[in-house]
């Protein structure tokens, strides 16, 4: 369960915001309100006879019945290094009430070998509310500082004063930038890891910039601005825990409509942001997956058409690299 290394030309950009998540052992975050997690041992390092005392992601939870008729608790525990099964044969129902599937859980127990596979005989397991999901979810291999700096570079390629002011309202917001660095792009498709949304945003923005060089009649300010904002609704679409999960808003509304709402909210804070620029931008955002959500199911601007194609290009190529052509 690891993010795949991105393929492409490295960006020669420095950055202004930093947080690093070294693989496996330690997690820190620039936001001091998020707990630091230090794991004594990873799942990949567990051996028969090892004592387990740490925090893991619970990705499966079942109440089963042994041949004797006694109930027992079966779970799957996961961190970035791998997964291991866990079993509790004592106080199974009590322990099951201490957490839910999808929680980060504090576990103590001992590793035993059963049918040639390792599993944890659980002594205790309960929800670990203070743990940071970044310790357990896959993370982009590409340097986030580098991507963050390149996002700023792309933002400076927007020269229209109104669109630039709107873009700066997002990029200049430290909380938004921190969320963008942390967010996945999908649950299980392309860029399905922390930092994936930033990586995809920079890729589509870069494609937009190059496309405007090839086709100078395109409105580059509109296309680049739309490319950098097209997926911001994904900041509200997902929740991070033991897994990447849909939020209620993501399930009921979806990231396209959520992104539209976020842009309208920010534009309303700017003094006199013109509808003549807001509407073409929203048209691009609403069209970035195709024309089904558009009036008359038609692209009305070449920039909207270009964004849909560029978004699909990055998503499909990345998906093929990560999951294969099938």
Buried (B, 14 or more C-beta within 10 A) or exposed (E): BEBBEBEEEEBEBEBEBEBEBEEBBEBBBEEEEBBEBEBEBBBEEBEEEBBBBBBBBBBBBEEEEEEEEEEBBBBBBBBBBBBBBBBBEEBBEEBBEBBEBBBBBBBBBBBBEEEEEBBBBBBBBBBBEEBBBBBBBBBBBBBBBBBBBBBBBBBEBBEBEBBBBBBBBBBEEEEBBBBBBBBBBBEEBBBBBBBBBBBBBBBBBBBBBEBBEEEEEBBBBBBBBBBBBBBBBBBBBBBBBBBBEBBEBBEEBBBBBBBBBBBEEBBEEBEEBEEEBBEBBBBBBBBBBEBEBBEEEEBBBBBBBBBBEBBBBBBEBBBEBBEEEE
